[in-house]
Structures are given as structure tokens and as C-alpha cells.
């Protein structure tokens, strides 16, 4: 597996990353309905094109199996293909983000306890909670920062 920083973001890559995103979200975001996932999915390609720093992790066949997006020192997104979860890829990506970009904060859905546990394991602590997500939907967010 190797991590690659992506500057050029052709439609073919965006489509591959959308598949990764959807497999992860359907497996972990059980609080979202199928309709809600489809609705959110419409915004993902634009977010992938606009995120300032995008890193992908590829398998041995050069197929993206995970990605993260960073804004400044904030981890904006981290997704691993459902089939590849539990193999340390998220840990590799996050360590890369911490070392290369000094990532020190993120937000995670409270209803995704596996993600919260992962970030806690990686040294992050909750410092704030909101009742709604950034779009105003009733999904509480936990804001976490790296405990130095």
C-alpha cells in the first residue's frame, strides 16, 4: 500500500473515491437512511475537487482504497473502503496527515462510535459537542483535538 498526494483530480479518480466513500458510509453511518446517503453523495465530488490537500492510499493494483482531505491542520475527511477496514490503512493515513500537515483537530459523528474510538486510540480527545452537523441536520458532532 502506498500513500500518494493528489494534485490533479480527474473525473475517473473522483469516481473511484466516491465508491470508497459510499462503501465506508454505508458500513459505518448506520444512522443515515439510504435516501440521506444518496443526498450527501451528490456533494462529495465537489468536496473532493476543492479540498486543499488530498491524499489517497492505493492497493497493490494502484486502485484507491482510502483517502483523506485536509484543510490547514484540520482533518476534514478520512474514508477507507469497507473491504479494507481494520487493516491499519486509516492509521497510516492519519499518521501521514499528522506528520506532514500537523493535523491536530477533526470532527466526527457522535453516532459513529467506531470512528470516535479510532481517533481516541490515535491520541485525539473530545473538546466540544454540537447537537447538529455543519449542515444543521440532527446528527451530533464531536470535535476532537490531538492531545500533545
Backbone as ProteinMPNN parsed JSONL, in Angstrom:
{"seq_chain_A": "XXXXXXXXXXXXXXXXXXXXXXXXXXXXXXXXXXXXXXXXXXXXXXXXXXXXXXXXXXXXXXXXXXXXXXXXXXXXXXXXXXXXXXXXXXXXXXXXXXXXXXXXXXXXXXXXXXXXXXXXXXXXXXXXXXXXXXXXXXXXXXXXXXXX", "coords_chain_A": {"N_chain_A": [[0.845, -1.181, 0.0], [0.48, 2.23, -0.767], [0.844, 5.728, -0.066], [-0.326, 8.561, -1.717], [-0.077, 11.905, -2.655], [-2.507, 13.93, -4.08], [-2.755, 16.083, -6.687], [-3.757, 16.691, -9.291], [-7.045, 15.983, -10.204], [-8.716, 14.025, -11.816], [-11.892, 13.155, -13.35], [-12.208, 10.379, -13.395], [-10.716, 9.497, -11.173], [-12.102, 10.805, -9.107], [-14.524, 9.452, -9.273], [-13.703, 6.873, -8.485], [-12.963, 7.406, -5.833], [-15.397, 8.161, -4.811], [-16.731, 5.733, -4.759], [-15.261, 4.435, -2.754], [-15.889, 6.163, -0.602], [-18.71, 5.772, -0.442], [-18.912, 3.012, 0.172], [-17.737, 2.943, 2.685], [-19.367, 4.723, 4.18], [-21.905, 3.502, 4.023], [-21.374, 1.239, 5.534], [-20.68, 2.192, 8.056], [-22.115, 4.459, 8.888], [-24.71, 4.049, 10.16], [-26.833, 5.414, 11.095], [-27.802, 6.987, 9.118], [-30.25, 7.234, 6.555], [-30.884, 5.41, 3.483], [-31.724, 7.221, 1.527], [-30.75, 9.624, 2.591], [-27.999, 9.171, 2.429], [-27.693, 9.037, -0.352], [-28.372, 11.658, -0.967], [-26.344, 13.161, 0.33], [-24.178, 12.17, -1.055], [-24.217, 13.484, -3.479], [-22.8, 15.818, -3.054], [-20.216, 15.101, -2.545], [-18.281, 14.706, -4.738], [-17.665, 17.407, -5.481], [-16.58, 18.363, -3.091], [-14.31, 16.763, -2.953], [-12.884, 17.721, -5.131], [-12.337, 20.309, -4.333], [-10.998, 20.31, -1.868], [-8.146, 21.401, -0.132], [-5.801, 19.778, 0.428], [-5.311, 16.536, -0.57], [-4.967, 13.18, 0.002], [-4.385, 9.899, -1.084], [-4.662, 6.364, -0.536], [-3.362, 3.572, -2.034], [-3.973, 0.226, -3.245], [-2.1, -2.792, -4.063], [-2.675, -2.976, -6.747], [-2.762, -0.435, -7.728], [-5.179, 0.806, -7.154], [-7.319, 3.099, -5.638], [-8.01, 2.764, -2.201], [-8.589, 4.147, -0.015], [-8.833, 7.458, 1.44], [-7.897, 10.79, 2.471], [-8.777, 14.12, 3.39], [-7.51, 17.35, 3.921], [-7.657, 20.501, 5.519], [-5.769, 23.165, 6.14], [-4.688, 22.544, 9.313], [-6.63, 20.836, 9.921], [-8.352, 17.806, 9.901], [-10.451, 17.015, 7.489], [-11.772, 14.962, 6.189], [-11.787, 11.382, 6.192], [-11.688, 8.33, 4.823], [-12.048, 4.859, 4.381], [-12.189, 2.116, 2.215], [-14.813, -0.198, 2.68], [-14.158, -2.941, 2.499], [-11.481, -2.908, 3.081], [-11.175, -2.051, 5.631], [-9.927, -2.084, 9.008], [-7.344, -2.904, 8.601], [-5.282, -1.25, 9.161], [-4.972, 0.923, 7.481], [-6.295, 3.388, 7.752], [-5.014, 4.316, 10.01], [-2.409, 4.578, 8.998], [-2.818, 6.623, 7.068], [-3.745, 8.723, 8.738], [-1.542, 9.097, 10.466], [0.311, 9.967, 8.573], [-0.939, 12.391, 7.838], [-0.721, 13.765, 10.272], [2.063, 13.909, 10.595], [2.927, 15.162, 8.19], [1.24, 17.362, 7.724], [0.695, 18.426, 10.162], [-1.766, 17.781, 11.353], [-4.213, 18.404, 13.723], [-6.784, 18.568, 14.646], [-10.275, 17.569, 14.353], [-13.587, 16.604, 13.312], [-16.153, 14.372, 14.269], [-18.885, 12.146, 13.694], [-21.088, 11.705, 16.352], [-22.689, 9.473, 16.426], [-21.177, 7.523, 15.32], [-19.527, 5.439, 16.78], [-17.304, 3.75, 16.407], [-15.525, 5.219, 14.833], [-15.009, 7.368, 16.56], [-13.741, 5.971, 18.632], [-11.484, 5.049, 17.233], [-10.138, 7.479, 16.651], [-9.663, 8.357, 19.256], [-7.932, 6.343, 20.078], [-5.821, 7.034, 18.489], [-4.896, 9.252, 19.741], [-6.503, 11.523, 19.997], [-8.784, 13.789, 21.623], [-12.081, 14.534, 22.783], [-13.273, 17.82, 22.699], [-15.438, 19.426, 22.343], [-18.96, 19.443, 21.71], [-21.644, 19.313, 19.41], [-25.16, 19.682, 18.768], [-26.093, 19.348, 16.24], [-25.078, 18.604, 12.83], [-22.724, 20.213, 10.535], [-24.355, 21.064, 8.505], [-26.702, 21.532, 9.7], [-28.274, 19.349, 10.229], [-29.803, 16.804, 12.326], [-27.544, 15.423, 13.595], [-25.355, 14.821, 15.954], [-22.126, 16.243, 16.424], [-18.813, 15.495, 17.372], [-16.124, 17.315, 18.357], [-12.73, 16.98, 18.082], [-9.399, 17.083, 19.374], [-5.872, 16.763, 18.946], [-4.137, 15.299, 21.508], [-1.43, 16.607, 22.983]], "CA_chain_A": [[0.0, 0.0, 0.0], [1.26, 3.469, -0.739], [0.107, 6.98, 0.052], [0.003, 9.49, -2.796], [-0.769, 13.198, -2.606], [-3.152, 14.121, -5.365], [-2.985, 17.471, -7.118], [-4.72, 16.557, -10.389], [-8.167, 15.173, -9.745], [-9.584, 13.725, -12.966], [-13.205, 12.583, -13.051], [-12.065, 8.942, -13.139], [-10.275, 9.349, -9.786], [-13.211, 11.234, -8.251], [-15.493, 8.345, -9.272], [-13.148, 5.805, -7.649], [-13.021, 7.834, -4.435], [-16.813, 8.152, -4.435], [-17.025, 4.326, -4.44], [-14.667, 4.231, -1.427], [-16.709, 6.917, 0.337], [-20.025, 5.15, -0.262], [-18.791, 1.717, 0.854], [-17.45, 3.25, 4.079], [-20.531, 5.349, 4.814], [-22.978, 2.501, 4.172], [-20.973, 0.283, 6.559], [-20.414, 2.791, 9.363], [-23.046, 5.538, 9.232], [-25.982, 3.339, 10.195], [-27.853, 6.377, 11.484], [-28.286, 7.655, 7.905], [-31.095, 6.432, 5.667], [-30.357, 5.28, 2.115], [-32.008, 8.493, 0.843], [-29.824, 10.639, 3.098], [-26.685, 8.878, 1.854], [-27.749, 9.456, -1.761], [-28.396, 13.12, -0.984], [-24.995, 13.629, 0.69], [-23.276, 11.703, -2.125], [-24.199, 14.492, -4.553], [-21.855, 16.884, -2.719], [-18.873, 14.561, -2.318], [-17.323, 15.016, -5.813], [-17.226, 18.797, -5.394], [-15.699, 18.461, -1.916], [-13.035, 16.125, -3.312], [-12.177, 18.596, -6.065], [-11.985, 21.585, -3.714], [-10.217, 20.181, -0.629], [-6.781, 21.849, -0.443], [-4.837, 18.673, 0.441], [-5.976, 15.243, -0.711], [-4.031, 12.059, -0.077], [-5.063, 8.616, -1.259], [-3.849, 5.175, -0.303], [-3.675, 2.615, -3.098], [-3.57, -1.16, -3.045], [-1.016, -3.235, -4.958], [-3.114, -2.818, -8.14], [-2.896, 1.011, -7.935], [-6.578, 1.209, -7.017], [-7.515, 3.783, -4.352], [-8.832, 2.051, -1.225], [-8.847, 5.073, 1.073], [-8.372, 8.825, 1.198], [-8.162, 11.813, 3.492], [-8.701, 15.501, 2.945], [-7.047, 18.218, 4.99], [-7.72, 21.945, 5.345], [-4.873, 23.69, 7.18], [-4.3, 21.448, 10.205], [-7.895, 20.171, 10.253], [-8.721, 16.632, 9.105], [-11.809, 17.251, 7.018], [-12.377, 13.685, 5.791], [-10.946, 10.182, 6.168], [-12.552, 7.209, 4.462], [-11.385, 3.636, 3.928], [-13.129, 1.185, 1.606], [-15.32, -1.149, 3.673], [-13.427, -4.211, 2.385], [-10.109, -2.719, 3.553], [-11.185, -1.569, 7.019], [-9.329, -2.968, 10.001], [-6.01, -3.342, 8.154], [-4.291, -0.24, 9.518], [-4.829, 1.96, 6.447], [-6.712, 4.66, 8.336], [-3.925, 4.696, 10.908], [-1.317, 5.054, 8.134], [-3.19, 7.924, 6.505], [-3.797, 9.734, 9.784], [-0.16, 9.384, 10.88], [0.869, 10.771, 7.485], [-1.507, 13.729, 7.974], [-0.163, 14.393, 11.47], [3.484, 14.195, 10.349], [3.167, 16.038, 7.038], [0.402, 18.569, 7.756], [0.451, 18.782, 11.568], [-3.187, 17.637, 11.67], [-4.395, 18.396, 15.169], [-8.187, 18.544, 15.042], [-11.217, 16.936, 13.435], [-14.943, 16.426, 13.833], [-16.64, 13.03, 13.965], [-20.276, 11.945, 14.088], [-21.238, 11.027, 17.638], [-23.349, 8.19, 16.194], [-20.207, 6.607, 14.722], [-18.622, 5.182, 17.905], [-16.044, 3.13, 15.958], [-14.634, 6.307, 14.405], [-14.602, 8.073, 17.774], [-12.761, 5.112, 19.293], [-10.269, 5.069, 16.417], [-9.439, 8.742, 16.853], [-9.16, 8.353, 20.635], [-6.764, 5.45, 20.058], [-4.749, 7.769, 17.801], [-4.444, 10.364, 20.585], [-7.407, 12.672, 19.967], [-9.752, 13.892, 22.722], [-13.234, 15.403, 22.524], [-13.26, 19.094, 23.429], [-16.686, 20.154, 22.111], [-20.026, 18.66, 21.081], [-22.774, 20.092, 18.902], [-26.357, 18.855, 18.59], [-26.35, 19.175, 14.808], [-23.878, 18.651, 11.992], [-22.452, 21.536, 9.965], [-25.447, 21.428, 7.599], [-27.894, 21.744, 10.506], [-29.014, 18.1, 10.401], [-29.777, 16.369, 13.731], [-26.503, 14.435, 13.84], [-24.369, 15.471, 16.815], [-20.714, 16.13, 16.082], [-17.806, 15.599, 18.423], [-14.917, 17.965, 17.881], [-11.618, 16.342, 18.782], [-8.074, 17.646, 19.104], [-4.76, 15.886, 19.29], [-3.612, 15.516, 22.85], [0.016, 16.624, 22.787]], "C_chain_A": [[0.89, 1.243, 0.0], [0.349, 4.672, -0.739], [0.613, 7.938, -1.023], [-0.775, 10.78, -2.569], [-1.263, 13.514, -4.006], [-3.368, 15.608, -5.629], [-4.033, 17.464, -8.235], [-5.815, 15.607, -9.943], [-9.13, 14.912, -10.9], [-10.883, 13.049, -12.513], [-13.097, 11.102, -12.721], [-11.628, 8.682, -11.693], [-11.407, 9.715, -8.829], [-14.252, 10.114, -8.156], [-15.001, 7.192, -8.403], [-13.253, 6.162, -6.169], [-14.46, 7.865, -3.93], [-17.256, 6.728, -4.063], [-16.484, 3.995, -3.049], [-15.541, 4.903, -0.37], [-18.019, 6.186, 0.628], [-19.926, 3.813, 0.475], [-18.539, 1.925, 2.344], [-18.702, 3.758, 4.792], [-21.656, 4.334, 5.018], [-22.655, 1.498, 5.29], [-20.913, 0.884, 7.962], [-21.438, 3.827, 9.811], [-24.475, 4.98, 9.237], [-27.14, 4.239, 10.603], [-28.419, 7.131, 10.289], [-29.165, 6.707, 7.1], [-30.426, 6.356, 4.29], [-30.572, 6.576, 1.342], [-31.051, 9.586, 1.291], [-28.424, 10.423, 2.518], [-26.64, 9.333, 0.398], [-27.706, 10.979, -1.877], [-27.001, 13.688, -0.689], [-24.013, 13.321, -0.433], [-23.152, 12.723, -3.263], [-23.136, 15.566, -4.319], [-20.412, 16.408, -2.624], [-17.903, 14.88, -3.469], [-16.788, 16.447, -5.746], [-16.266, 18.981, -4.222], [-14.325, 17.861, -2.229], [-12.217, 16.993, -4.26], [-11.632, 19.836, -5.374], [-11.087, 21.48, -2.486], [-8.755, 20.548, -0.924], [-5.745, 20.717, -0.514], [-5.601, 17.357, 0.44], [-4.906, 14.175, -0.863], [-4.843, 10.778, -0.201], [-4.094, 7.496, -0.898], [-4.327, 4.128, -1.3], [-3.264, 1.205, -2.686], [-2.495, -1.533, -4.072], [-1.374, -3.12, -6.433], [-3.31, -1.353, -8.529], [-4.349, 1.483, -7.934], [-6.742, 1.881, -5.655], [-8.452, 2.981, -3.444], [-9.115, 2.923, -0.002], [-8.346, 6.453, 0.705], [-8.635, 9.692, 2.416], [-8.006, 13.177, 2.851], [-8.396, 16.386, 4.132], [-7.19, 19.676, 4.576], [-6.888, 22.535, 6.48], [-4.355, 22.536, 8.021], [-5.526, 20.641, 10.636], [-8.135, 18.989, 9.317], [-10.189, 16.78, 8.744], [-12.516, 15.939, 6.686], [-11.338, 12.579, 5.813], [-11.877, 9.003, 5.944], [-11.706, 6.055, 3.941], [-12.461, 2.72, 3.365], [-13.534, 0.124, 2.637], [-14.515, -2.457, 3.681], [-12.021, -4.12, 2.969], [-10.03, -2.236, 5.002], [-10.537, -2.594, 7.943], [-7.938, -3.453, 9.652], [-4.932, -2.302, 8.441], [-4.134, 0.89, 8.519], [-5.233, 3.337, 6.96], [-5.625, 5.206, 9.248], [-2.748, 5.258, 10.1], [-1.605, 6.444, 7.581], [-3.154, 9.006, 7.573], [-2.397, 10.089, 10.278], [0.53, 10.266, 9.843], [0.376, 12.215, 7.601], [-0.939, 14.476, 9.17], [1.288, 14.8, 11.218], [3.686, 15.258, 9.271], [2.437, 17.381, 7.152], [0.118, 19.071, 9.173], [-1.034, 18.757, 11.911], [-3.336, 17.553, 13.184], [-5.856, 18.499, 15.6], [-9.059, 17.977, 13.936], [-12.587, 16.946, 14.086], [-15.418, 15.052, 13.381], [-18.098, 12.931, 14.417], [-20.326, 11.177, 15.403], [-21.843, 9.63, 17.459], [-22.445, 7.187, 15.482], [-19.15, 6.281, 15.793], [-17.31, 4.513, 17.501], [-15.043, 4.191, 15.534], [-14.12, 7.069, 15.625], [-13.519, 7.271, 18.491], [-11.43, 5.078, 18.559], [-9.467, 6.341, 16.687], [-8.912, 8.861, 18.284], [-7.896, 7.494, 20.733], [-5.552, 6.152, 19.438], [-4.331, 9.036, 18.56], [-5.321, 11.601, 20.591], [-8.378, 12.608, 21.136], [-10.868, 14.839, 22.325], [-13.088, 16.685, 23.345], [-14.563, 19.871, 23.264], [-17.681, 19.214, 21.45], [-21.086, 19.619, 20.58], [-23.957, 19.147, 18.705], [-26.633, 18.527, 17.132], [-25.028, 19.155, 14.048], [-23.748, 20.03, 11.355], [-23.518, 21.999, 8.972], [-26.757, 21.651, 8.361], [-28.758, 20.503, 10.687], [-28.841, 17.583, 11.829], [-28.784, 15.233, 14.015], [-25.408, 15.103, 14.659], [-22.937, 15.207, 16.342], [-19.881, 16.26, 17.348], [-16.575, 16.224, 17.799], [-13.77, 17.451, 18.741], [-10.317, 17.032, 18.412], [-7.027, 16.671, 19.589], [-4.214, 16.274, 20.648], [-2.092, 15.462, 22.77], [0.776, 16.3, 24.047]], "O_chain_A": [[1.915, 1.293, 0.68], [-0.742, 4.665, -1.309], [1.818, 8.103, -1.212], [-1.98, 10.753, -2.323], [-0.53, 13.382, -4.986], [-4.072, 16.292, -4.887], [-5.059, 18.138, -8.143], [-5.541, 14.551, -9.373], [-10.213, 15.492, -10.965], [-10.952, 12.455, -11.437], [-13.82, 10.613, -11.853], [-12.118, 7.747, -11.059], [-11.642, 9.01, -7.847], [-14.797, 9.86, -7.082], [-15.785, 6.595, -7.665], [-13.594, 5.312, -5.346], [-14.711, 7.622, -2.749], [-18.065, 6.547, -3.153], [-17.168, 3.35, -2.254], [-15.891, 4.287, 0.636], [-18.395, 6.0, 1.786], [-20.772, 3.513, 1.318], [-19.06, 1.18, 3.174], [-19.051, 3.281, 5.872], [-22.288, 4.314, 6.074], [-23.568, 0.966, 5.923], [-21.076, 0.168, 8.95], [-21.603, 4.045, 11.011], [-25.322, 5.379, 8.438], [-28.302, 3.858, 10.466], [-29.415, 7.842, 10.426], [-28.861, 5.52, 6.977], [-29.525, 7.134, 3.978], [-29.698, 6.991, 0.58], [-30.591, 10.384, 0.475], [-27.744, 11.384, 2.159], [-25.662, 9.943, -0.035], [-27.072, 11.52, -2.783], [-26.538, 14.593, -1.383], [-23.123, 14.12, -0.725], [-22.116, 12.811, -3.923], [-22.628, 16.156, -5.273], [-19.487, 17.221, -2.623], [-16.779, 15.296, -3.192], [-15.593, 16.672, -5.933], [-15.257, 19.675, -4.346], [-13.299, 18.399, -1.813], [-10.988, 16.998, -4.194], [-10.591, 20.363, -5.769], [-10.47, 22.471, -2.098], [-8.187, 20.039, -1.891], [-4.908, 20.701, -1.415], [-6.423, 17.093, 1.318], [-4.05, 14.254, -1.744], [-5.852, 10.594, 0.48], [-2.875, 7.661, -0.949], [-5.518, 3.835, -1.402], [-2.342, 1.012, -1.894], [-2.043, -0.691, -4.848], [-0.489, -3.16, -7.288], [-3.949, -1.057, -9.539], [-4.703, 2.437, -8.626], [-6.355, 1.315, -4.633], [-9.538, 2.572, -3.856], [-9.795, 2.495, 0.931], [-7.544, 6.613, -0.215], [-9.469, 9.379, 3.265], [-7.228, 13.371, 1.917], [-8.948, 16.203, 5.217], [-6.888, 20.047, 3.442], [-7.258, 22.419, 7.648], [-3.665, 21.653, 7.513], [-5.469, 19.866, 11.59], [-8.123, 19.142, 8.096], [-11.062, 16.681, 9.605], [-13.726, 15.819, 6.881], [-10.168, 12.797, 5.498], [-12.743, 8.713, 6.769], [-10.772, 6.25, 3.162], [-13.525, 2.562, 3.965], [-12.691, -0.385, 3.375], [-14.229, -3.009, 4.743], [-11.43, -5.142, 3.316], [-8.938, -2.037, 5.534], [-10.588, -3.8, 7.699], [-7.401, -4.326, 10.334], [-3.791, -2.458, 8.009], [-3.255, 1.736, 8.682], [-4.589, 4.337, 6.641], [-5.351, 6.406, 9.259], [-2.163, 6.278, 10.466], [-0.751, 7.329, 7.618], [-2.602, 10.083, 7.35], [-2.099, 11.265, 10.487], [1.248, 11.201, 10.196], [1.163, 13.154, 7.48], [-0.7, 15.681, 9.097], [1.698, 15.902, 11.582], [4.521, 16.15, 9.423], [2.957, 18.412, 6.726], [-0.622, 20.037, 9.352], [-1.514, 19.601, 12.667], [-2.682, 16.746, 13.843], [-6.141, 18.518, 16.797], [-8.668, 17.905, 12.771], [-12.725, 17.259, 15.268], [-15.132, 14.617, 12.266], [-18.494, 13.555, 15.401], [-19.69, 10.134, 15.551], [-21.555, 8.717, 18.234], [-22.902, 6.115, 15.085], [-18.025, 6.776, 15.731], [-16.3, 4.689, 18.182], [-13.854, 4.086, 15.835], [-12.932, 7.379, 15.711], [-12.502, 7.825, 18.906], [-10.37, 5.079, 19.184], [-8.261, 6.283, 16.924], [-7.83, 9.407, 18.5], [-6.922, 7.872, 21.385], [-4.409, 5.895, 19.816], [-3.504, 9.804, 18.071], [-4.926, 12.631, 21.138], [-8.752, 11.526, 21.588], [-10.642, 15.823, 21.62], [-12.812, 16.634, 24.544], [-14.782, 20.863, 23.959], [-17.296, 18.3, 20.72], [-21.396, 20.615, 21.234], [-23.771, 17.948, 18.498], [-27.318, 17.553, 16.823], [-24.0, 19.62, 14.542], [-24.568, 20.913, 11.607], [-23.584, 23.18, 8.633], [-27.793, 21.924, 7.756], [-29.856, 20.589, 11.237], [-27.841, 17.89, 12.477], [-29.145, 14.213, 14.601], [-24.614, 15.872, 14.117], [-22.594, 14.102, 15.921], [-20.2, 17.023, 18.259], [-16.045, 15.71, 16.815], [-13.834, 17.485, 19.97], [-10.147, 17.506, 17.289], [-7.251, 15.874, 20.5], [-3.876, 17.432, 20.896], [-1.52, 14.401, 22.52], [2.007, 16.277, 24.037]]}, "name": "protein", "num_of_chains": 1, "seq": "XXXXXXXXXXXXXXXXXXXXXXXXXXXXXXXXXXXXXXXXXXXXXXXXXXXXXXXXXXXXXXXXXXXXXXXXXXXXXXXXXXXXXXXXXXXXXXXXXXXXXXXXXXXXXXXXXXXXXXXXXXXXXXXXXXXXXXXXXXXXXXXXXXXX"}
